[in-house]
Amino acid sequence: MAQTNTETTKPQFDIFNFLYKYGTIILIFVLIIVFASANPAFLQTNNIISILRSISIVTIIAIGITISLSVGGFDLSVGSVASLANAIVISMFVWYGQPTLIALVAAFTAALLVGLFNAFMIVKVKIPDLLLTLAVMFIIQGVALTYTRGATISQNMIMSDGSYATGQISPIFAKLGQVPYIIIIMLVAVVVVHIFLTYTKHGRYMYVIGGNEEAARLSGIPVNKYKVVAYLMSAFFAALGGIVLASRVMTAEINAGGPYLMDAVAAAFIGFAVLGAGKPNAFGTFIGAVLIGILANGLVMMSVPYYAMDIVKGTVLALALAVTYYKLK
């Protein structure tokens, strides 16, 4: 009598899939252990708060990039938009003596105009987003430099006519860049955008557009409208990052938002792989920013030269892109 053997195939453990989902979080814990072993002060409360404060502006700007990525775009102009908003909000106080509300409205309005221009040129003129926003990055850098006349804007600065600026930065505005407000603003931005992209129909529409624009169009989704919204939101969060930066340092430095672009891009792309999301998402972006913040802080505490930081950041970004796009193939 023939016997039939039924073999039950056990699911094999996929180490690559496991690392894709949890590798970033595991790496964060490994870095914490390494840096804490090298310097016990790394785990002190003050240092943890310092890390969260240092990643706040990067995270806020990266949230804007995340939204543009959700519709299959890529906004490289966010650093320049942050610089422009930074310059305008401080100048409203120092040069023109305006109240906080007017200063904020002016900065956000300028940023949204840039976002609207980006959207028009990408949606209507059909310029590839990467090329257009790269060009706009240089344009807005020039606009910001022209506006500030290539000088740092600060209280009691010497004006072009030799007099001193009499405007004062509002104490209320100054609190935005202080702990805990700067951290609260970051966390609120992450939570709001996470809920928007994950749990609302508008966020899901954006993901559909980013996944297959033609299929989204055929299914009745107003693709152009959502692309415009995405670039406006990207500009809004870039401006928010620039405004928070202005509040933190109480001056408008030349190209103040430029140094945050690379970290913001890295955080957004690292976020693709967090918990296996496989798509741009606010929570992943925050985790990516935490990873970058821990790296930067730990390397400083280990006395690694500042000029070597970009090597580490660039390597982390390259690895994140390699894992993400290998998995998405």
C-alpha positions as CSV (number, residue, x, y, z in Angstrom):
1,M,0.0,0.0,0.0
2,A,1.5,3.3,-1.1
3,Q,2.1,5.8,1.5
4,T,1.8,9.5,0.8
5,N,4.0,11.8,2.7
6,T,2.7,15.3,3.1
7,E,5.5,17.7,3.6
8,T,4.8,21.0,5.4
9,T,7.1,23.7,4.1
10,K,8.1,26.0,6.8
11,P,8.5,29.6,5.9
12,Q,12.2,30.4,5.6
13,F,13.6,33.3,7.6
14,D,14.6,36.1,5.2
15,I,17.5,38.0,6.8
16,F,17.4,40.7,4.1
17,N,13.7,41.3,4.6
18,F,14.2,41.5,8.4
19,L,17.0,44.0,8.0
20,Y,15.0,46.0,5.5
21,K,12.2,46.3,8.1
22,Y,14.1,46.7,11.3
23,G,17.7,47.5,10.3
24,T,17.4,51.3,10.9
25,I,15.9,50.8,14.3
26,I,18.5,48.1,15.2
27,L,21.3,50.4,13.9
28,I,20.0,53.2,16.2
29,F,20.2,51.0,19.2
30,V,23.7,49.7,18.2
31,L,24.9,53.3,17.9
32,I,23.5,54.2,21.2
33,I,25.3,51.3,22.9
34,V,28.6,52.2,21.1
35,F,28.5,55.9,21.9
36,A,27.3,55.4,25.4
37,S,30.2,52.9,26.0
38,A,32.6,55.4,24.6
39,N,31.2,58.3,26.6
40,P,28.6,57.7,29.4
41,A,27.5,61.3,29.1
42,F,25.8,60.4,25.8
43,L,22.8,59.0,27.7
44,Q,22.4,62.0,30.0
45,T,19.0,63.7,29.7
46,N,20.6,67.0,28.6
47,N,22.3,65.3,25.7
48,I,19.2,63.4,24.6
49,I,17.3,66.8,24.6
50,S,20.2,68.3,22.7
51,I,19.8,65.5,20.0
52,L,16.1,66.1,19.7
53,R,16.6,69.8,19.4
54,S,19.3,69.4,16.8
55,I,17.1,67.2,14.6
56,S,13.9,69.3,14.9
57,I,14.7,71.6,12.0
58,V,16.0,68.8,9.8
59,T,12.8,66.8,10.5
60,I,10.5,69.6,9.7
61,I,12.2,70.3,6.4
62,A,12.4,66.6,5.6
63,I,8.6,66.3,6.2
64,G,8.2,68.7,3.2
65,I,10.4,66.5,1.1
66,T,8.5,63.4,2.2
67,I,5.2,64.9,1.0
68,S,6.7,65.8,-2.4
69,L,8.0,62.2,-2.7
70,S,4.6,60.8,-1.9
71,V,3.3,62.1,-5.3
72,G,6.4,60.8,-7.1
73,G,8.1,64.2,-7.0
74,F,11.3,65.5,-5.4
75,D,11.6,69.0,-4.0
76,L,15.3,70.1,-3.9
77,S,14.4,73.7,-3.3
78,V,13.4,73.3,0.4
79,G,16.8,74.4,1.8
80,S,16.6,77.7,-0.2
81,V,12.9,78.2,0.8
82,A,13.9,77.8,4.4
83,S,16.7,80.4,3.9
84,L,14.2,82.8,2.3
85,A,11.6,82.4,5.1
86,N,14.4,82.7,7.7
87,A,15.5,86.0,6.2
88,I,12.0,87.5,5.7
89,V,10.8,86.7,9.2
90,I,13.8,88.2,10.9
91,S,13.8,91.3,8.6
92,M,10.1,91.9,9.4
93,F,11.1,92.3,13.0
94,V,14.5,94.0,12.7
95,W,14.0,96.2,9.6
96,Y,10.3,97.0,9.7
97,G,9.3,96.6,13.3
98,Q,6.3,94.4,12.5
99,P,4.4,92.2,15.0
100,T,4.8,88.4,15.1
101,L,1.7,87.6,13.1
102,I,2.7,89.9,10.2
103,A,6.3,88.5,10.2
104,L,5.0,84.9,10.1
105,V,2.4,85.6,7.4
106,A,5.1,87.3,5.2
107,A,7.5,84.4,5.5
108,F,4.9,81.7,4.8
109,T,3.4,83.7,1.9
110,A,6.8,84.0,0.2
111,A,7.4,80.3,0.6
112,L,4.0,79.3,-0.7
113,L,4.6,81.5,-3.8
114,V,7.7,79.5,-4.4
115,G,5.7,76.3,-4.0
116,L,3.1,77.5,-6.4
117,F,5.7,78.4,-8.9
118,N,7.3,74.9,-8.6
119,A,3.9,73.3,-9.0
120,F,3.0,75.4,-12.1
121,M,6.3,74.7,-13.8
122,I,6.1,70.9,-13.0
123,V,2.4,70.4,-13.6
124,K,1.7,72.7,-16.5
125,V,5.0,73.3,-18.3
126,K,6.0,69.6,-17.6
127,I,9.5,70.3,-16.5
128,P,10.9,67.3,-14.5
129,D,10.6,68.0,-10.8
130,L,14.3,67.2,-10.0
131,L,15.6,69.6,-12.7
132,L,13.0,72.4,-11.9
133,T,13.5,72.4,-8.2
134,L,17.3,72.3,-8.6
135,A,17.0,75.5,-10.8
136,V,14.6,77.1,-8.3
137,M,17.1,76.2,-5.5
138,F,19.7,78.5,-7.1
139,I,17.1,81.2,-8.0
140,I,15.8,81.4,-4.4
141,Q,19.3,81.4,-3.0
142,G,20.0,84.4,-5.2
143,V,16.7,86.1,-4.2
144,A,17.5,85.6,-0.5
145,L,21.0,86.9,-0.9
146,T,19.7,89.9,-2.8
147,Y,17.0,90.6,-0.2
148,T,19.6,90.5,2.6
149,R,22.2,92.3,0.6
150,G,24.6,89.4,1.4
151,A,24.6,90.3,5.1
152,T,23.5,88.7,8.3
153,I,20.3,90.3,9.7
154,S,20.3,90.8,13.4
155,Q,19.1,93.1,16.1
156,N,20.9,96.5,16.3
157,M,22.7,95.8,12.9
158,I,24.2,98.6,11.0
159,M,21.9,99.6,8.1
160,S,23.1,100.8,4.6
161,D,22.7,104.4,5.6
162,G,25.0,104.0,8.6
163,S,22.1,104.0,11.2
164,Y,21.3,101.1,13.5
165,A,18.3,98.9,13.1
166,T,15.7,99.7,15.8
167,G,13.4,96.8,15.4
168,Q,13.3,94.1,18.1
169,I,12.5,90.4,17.8
170,S,9.3,89.5,19.6
171,P,9.8,87.5,22.9
172,I,6.9,85.3,21.9
173,F,8.6,84.4,18.6
174,A,11.9,83.8,20.4
175,K,10.3,81.0,22.4
176,L,9.6,78.9,19.2
177,G,13.2,77.9,19.0
178,Q,13.6,77.0,22.6
179,V,13.0,73.7,24.4
180,P,10.4,72.3,24.7
181,Y,8.6,74.3,22.0
182,I,11.0,73.4,19.2
183,I,10.6,69.7,19.9
184,I,6.8,70.0,20.3
185,I,6.6,71.7,16.9
186,M,8.6,68.9,15.3
187,L,6.5,66.1,16.9
188,V,3.2,67.8,16.0
189,A,4.4,68.1,12.3
190,V,5.3,64.4,12.3
191,V,2.0,63.3,13.8
192,V,-0.1,65.5,11.6
193,V,1.5,64.5,8.4
194,H,1.6,60.8,9.4
195,I,-2.1,60.9,10.0
196,F,-2.7,62.9,6.8
197,L,-0.8,60.5,4.5
198,T,-1.8,57.3,6.2
199,Y,-5.4,57.7,7.3
200,T,-7.0,60.2,5.0
201,K,-8.3,59.7,1.5
202,H,-6.2,62.6,0.3
203,G,-3.0,61.0,1.6
204,R,-3.9,57.7,0.0
205,Y,-4.6,59.5,-3.3
206,M,-1.1,61.0,-3.1
207,Y,0.4,57.5,-2.6
208,V,-1.6,56.2,-5.6
209,I,-0.2,59.1,-7.7
210,G,3.3,58.4,-6.6
211,G,2.9,54.7,-7.3
212,N,1.3,55.0,-10.8
213,E,0.3,58.4,-12.0
214,E,-1.4,57.2,-15.1
215,A,-3.5,54.6,-13.2
216,A,-4.4,57.3,-10.7
217,R,-5.5,59.6,-13.5
218,L,-7.6,56.9,-15.1
219,S,-9.3,56.1,-11.8
220,G,-10.5,59.7,-11.6
221,I,-8.0,61.1,-9.1
222,P,-7.3,64.8,-9.9
223,V,-3.5,64.2,-10.2
224,N,-2.6,67.8,-11.0
225,K,-4.5,69.2,-8.0
226,Y,-2.8,66.8,-5.6
227,K,0.6,67.6,-7.1
228,V,0.0,71.3,-6.5
229,V,-1.0,70.6,-2.9
230,A,2.1,68.5,-2.4
231,Y,4.5,71.2,-3.5
232,L,2.6,73.8,-1.5
233,M,2.8,71.7,1.6
234,S,6.5,71.0,0.9
235,A,7.1,74.8,0.7
236,F,5.1,75.3,3.9
237,F,7.2,72.9,6.0
238,A,10.4,74.3,4.5
239,A,9.3,77.7,5.6
240,L,8.3,76.4,9.1
241,G,11.8,74.9,9.4
242,G,13.4,78.3,8.4
243,I,11.2,80.2,10.9
244,V,12.0,77.8,13.7
245,L,15.7,78.2,12.8
246,A,15.4,82.0,12.9
247,S,13.8,81.7,16.4
248,R,16.5,79.4,17.6
249,V,19.5,81.6,16.5
250,M,17.7,85.0,16.5
251,T,19.5,86.0,13.3
252,A,19.1,85.4,9.6
253,E,22.4,84.0,8.3
254,I,23.3,83.8,4.6
255,N,21.9,80.6,3.1
256,A,20.8,79.5,6.6
257,G,18.7,76.6,5.3
258,G,21.3,75.2,2.8
259,P,23.2,73.0,5.3
260,Y,19.9,71.2,6.2
261,L,19.1,70.0,2.7
262,M,21.4,67.0,2.7
263,D,20.3,65.8,6.1
264,A,16.6,66.3,5.2
265,V,17.0,64.3,2.0
266,A,18.8,61.5,3.8
267,A,16.2,61.4,6.6
268,A,13.3,61.2,4.0
269,F,15.0,58.3,2.0
270,I,16.1,56.4,5.1
271,G,12.4,56.5,6.2
272,F,11.4,54.4,3.2
273,A,12.8,51.3,4.8
274,V,11.7,51.9,8.4
275,L,9.4,49.0,9.4
276,G,9.3,47.9,5.8
277,A,7.1,50.8,4.7
278,G,8.6,50.9,1.2
279,K,7.2,54.4,0.6
280,P,7.8,58.0,1.9
281,N,6.2,58.3,5.4
282,A,6.5,60.8,8.2
283,F,7.2,58.4,11.0
284,G,10.1,56.8,8.9
285,T,11.4,60.3,8.1
286,F,11.5,61.1,11.9
287,I,13.4,57.8,12.6
288,G,15.8,58.7,9.8
289,A,16.4,62.1,11.3
290,V,17.0,60.5,14.7
291,L,19.6,58.2,13.2
292,I,21.4,61.2,11.6
293,G,21.2,63.2,14.9
294,I,22.6,60.3,16.9
295,L,25.4,59.8,14.4
296,A,26.3,63.5,14.4
297,N,26.1,63.9,18.2
298,G,28.0,60.7,18.9
299,L,30.8,61.5,16.5
300,V,31.2,65.0,18.0
301,M,31.5,63.5,21.4
302,M,34.1,61.1,20.1
303,S,36.0,64.1,18.7
304,V,35.7,63.1,15.1
305,P,36.6,66.2,12.9
306,Y,33.6,68.1,11.6
307,Y,34.9,67.8,8.0
308,A,34.5,64.0,8.2
309,M,30.8,64.2,9.2
310,D,29.6,64.4,5.6
311,I,31.5,61.2,4.7
312,V,29.5,59.4,7.4
313,K,26.2,61.0,6.4
314,G,26.7,60.4,2.7
315,T,27.6,56.7,3.4
316,V,24.4,56.2,5.5
317,L,22.3,57.8,2.7
318,A,24.0,55.7,0.0
319,L,23.3,52.5,2.1
320,A,19.7,53.6,2.7
321,L,19.1,54.2,-1.0
322,A,20.8,50.8,-1.9
323,V,18.5,48.9,0.5
324,T,15.4,50.8,-0.5
325,Y,15.7,50.6,-4.2
326,Y,17.0,47.0,-4.2
327,K,13.9,46.0,-2.2
328,L,11.6,48.0,-4.5
329,K,12.8,46.3,-7.7
